[in-house]
Amino acid sequence: MKVIRHPSEYIASNLVQRIRNHAAEAELLKKLHPAQLSLIHEQKWFQLFVPETCQGLGLSLPDALRLEESLAWTDGSLGWTVTLCAGAGWFVGFLTPEVASTVFNHPMVCIAGSGKSSGVAEKKNGGYKITGHWPHATGAAHATAFTANCTIEENGIQLKKEDGIPDIRSFLFLKNEVTIHHHWNSIGMKATGSFGFEVIELWVPENRVFQINSEEAYLQSPIYQYPFMSFAELTLAVNSSGMAIRFLDLCQILSAQTVNPALQSCLKTSLKQLAECRDQFYQITENSWEYCLKREPVSTELMTRISVCSKKLAITARRVVDELYPFCGMLAADPETEINRVWRNLHSASQHSLFNRN
């Protein structure tokens, strides 16, 4: 088993400082600070899963997860934004080459999107006429394009698949085609710019609809063979662990400054429990990634284990933070402190529906 090191070992210290210098101001802006956004584009972090041939980083899944965890450890809002927008950037593998080249040739490319099927796409004139509203899209403040899910209608009738469930497909919209609603008002993740967006009777051509499964991939890199739900669970889980590790780091600083046996005891247990979960998490990630490298499908059984392990990591991250919080005094309750910001970010992230369903 590979040793899973502290997130600080996977990101340069000067980059950490550049990000944290603007974290408090970014909260006030309700979107990433321009200096943070500039750094993201400089490092191509929105393009973690975009191949080098399309000016991306083309990272393997295990390497990308370690970086995403490190970014969440550095700052929760920035880490979450990179994770969600890089996840939407992963869709490059399922877009037609013509559409992909148009979208990803933008010098400041950033894809925001929503997995909620709250749009209706009516087949019309060789394309689709779409109306819908999606309440949250992380990174919407900086997005150059948007992805969204819609149910499909034809002649006023909702189309269904052979098993009777609605036919749901994903669409890509350009920035000038959507209306953004600046309604993001969470206690944490304030700087993620997770605004809603809307389209009304927007016609889009057939080549901007895509399906997210390995059989529909235009690009054949291993990353596009990875199951989408497992991909989503893994990438979100490391954000929780990254933020929790930062909270524990700050608790260690407090522990060194005060004599508090209860804090020290709880901290020791928390460090051990979170480390065990991370080891299990990265081990199953490596195992599943090997299947993709060998062009073998990830089994349903392994996907179930990935889901269980991801949820365990996210839940453990929140639990150890909550157990430590009472021992951190009023400093942890002050919204202007970093430890409070980490606590708020983690609890906002934990509300994602992916980790609150059976």
KAWOQUI-V93324 format. One record per pair of residues at least 24 apart in sequence whose ideal C-beta (glycine too) atoms are under 6 Angstrom apart, sorted by the first residue. I is the first residue (numbers start at 1). J is the second residue. D is the distance in Angstrom with one decimal. If there is no record, write none. Layout:
# KAWOQUI-V93324
I & J & D
I & J & D
This chain:
# KAWOQUI-V93324
1 & 283 & 5.7
4 & 278 & 5.0
4 & 279 & 5.6
4 & 282 & 4.9
7 & 69 & 5.2
7 & 70 & 4.0
7 & 73 & 3.9
7 & 242 & 5.6
7 & 245 & 5.9
10 & 66 & 4.7
10 & 67 & 6.0
10 & 70 & 4.3
11 & 70 & 4.1
16 & 74 & 4.9
19 & 74 & 5.0
19 & 75 & 5.1
19 & 78 & 5.6
23 & 75 & 4.8
26 & 191 & 3.7
27 & 190 & 4.3
27 & 191 & 5.2
30 & 190 & 5.7
31 & 141 & 3.8
31 & 193 & 3.6
32 & 191 & 5.7
36 & 78 & 5.7
37 & 142 & 5.9
41 & 108 & 5.8
45 & 82 & 4.7
46 & 85 & 4.9
46 & 86 & 5.6
46 & 89 & 5.8
46 & 110 & 5.1
47 & 89 & 5.6
48 & 86 & 4.2
49 & 89 & 5.9
49 & 90 & 4.1
49 & 223 & 5.4
50 & 89 & 5.4
50 & 92 & 5.3
51 & 221 & 5.9
54 & 104 & 5.0
61 & 289 & 5.1
62 & 285 & 5.4
62 & 286 & 5.7
62 & 289 & 5.6
65 & 238 & 5.0
68 & 238 & 5.1
69 & 238 & 3.9
69 & 241 & 5.8
69 & 242 & 4.1
72 & 239 & 4.2
72 & 242 & 3.0
72 & 243 & 5.3
73 & 242 & 3.9
73 & 245 & 5.3
73 & 246 & 4.8
76 & 243 & 4.7
76 & 345 & 3.1
77 & 189 & 5.5
77 & 191 & 3.7
77 & 192 & 5.0
79 & 239 & 5.5
79 & 242 & 5.9
80 & 189 & 5.9
80 & 192 & 5.4
80 & 239 & 5.4
81 & 138 & 5.6
81 & 139 & 5.0
81 & 192 & 5.0
83 & 235 & 5.2
83 & 239 & 5.7
84 & 138 & 3.9
85 & 110 & 5.3
85 & 111 & 5.9
85 & 139 & 4.2
87 & 235 & 5.7
88 & 113 & 4.4
88 & 147 & 5.4
93 & 217 & 4.9
93 & 219 & 4.2
93 & 224 & 3.5
94 & 210 & 4.5
94 & 212 & 5.6
94 & 216 & 5.7
94 & 217 & 5.6
95 & 210 & 5.5
96 & 207 & 4.9
99 & 207 & 5.6
99 & 208 & 6.0
103 & 145 & 5.2
106 & 144 & 4.9
109 & 144 & 5.4
110 & 139 & 5.8
110 & 142 & 4.8
110 & 143 & 5.1
110 & 144 & 5.4
111 & 145 & 5.2
112 & 137 & 4.3
112 & 139 & 4.2
112 & 140 & 4.7
112 & 143 & 3.7
112 & 146 & 5.4
113 & 137 & 5.8
113 & 146 & 5.7
113 & 147 & 3.4
114 & 148 & 5.4
117 & 149 & 4.3
117 & 151 & 5.9
117 & 168 & 5.0
119 & 148 & 5.5
119 & 150 & 3.7
120 & 150 & 5.9
120 & 151 & 5.7
120 & 153 & 5.9
121 & 150 & 4.0
121 & 152 & 5.4
122 & 153 & 4.7
123 & 154 & 4.5
127 & 203 & 5.6
127 & 204 & 5.6
127 & 205 & 4.5
127 & 206 & 5.3
128 & 204 & 5.6
129 & 201 & 5.7
129 & 203 & 5.1
130 & 199 & 5.5
130 & 202 & 5.0
131 & 200 & 5.3
131 & 201 & 5.6
133 & 198 & 4.4
134 & 197 & 5.7
135 & 196 & 4.5
136 & 194 & 4.8
137 & 197 & 5.6
138 & 192 & 4.9
138 & 194 & 4.5
139 & 193 & 5.9
140 & 180 & 5.6
140 & 193 & 5.6
140 & 195 & 4.1
140 & 197 & 5.9
141 & 193 & 3.1
144 & 175 & 5.4
145 & 174 & 5.7
146 & 173 & 4.6
146 & 178 & 5.5
146 & 197 & 5.8
147 & 172 & 5.5
169 & 209 & 5.2
170 & 210 & 5.3
171 & 208 & 5.8
171 & 209 & 5.5
172 & 208 & 4.7
177 & 202 & 5.6
186 & 348 & 4.8
187 & 344 & 5.1
188 & 344 & 3.2
188 & 345 & 4.2
188 & 347 & 5.9
188 & 348 & 3.5
189 & 345 & 5.4
189 & 348 & 4.2
222 & 292 & 4.0
222 & 293 & 5.4
225 & 292 & 4.9
226 & 292 & 5.5
227 & 298 & 5.4
227 & 303 & 5.6
230 & 303 & 5.2
230 & 306 & 4.6
233 & 307 & 5.6
233 & 310 & 3.9
234 & 310 & 5.6
236 & 354 & 5.8
237 & 310 & 4.0
237 & 313 & 4.6
237 & 314 & 4.8
239 & 349 & 5.8
240 & 314 & 4.2
240 & 317 & 4.0
240 & 349 & 6.0
241 & 278 & 6.0
241 & 313 & 5.4
241 & 317 & 4.9
243 & 342 & 5.6
243 & 345 & 5.7
243 & 346 & 4.3
244 & 317 & 3.6
244 & 321 & 5.3
246 & 342 & 5.2
247 & 321 & 4.9
247 & 342 & 4.8
250 & 339 & 4.5
251 & 324 & 5.3
262 & 327 & 5.5
263 & 327 & 3.9
266 & 323 & 5.7
266 & 324 & 5.5
270 & 320 & 3.8
270 & 324 & 6.0
273 & 316 & 6.0
274 & 320 & 5.6
277 & 312 & 5.8
277 & 313 & 4.7
277 & 316 & 4.7
280 & 309 & 5.7
281 & 309 & 5.3
281 & 313 & 4.8
284 & 309 & 5.1
311 & 355 & 5.5
314 & 355 & 4.8
318 & 350 & 4.9
321 & 346 & 5.9
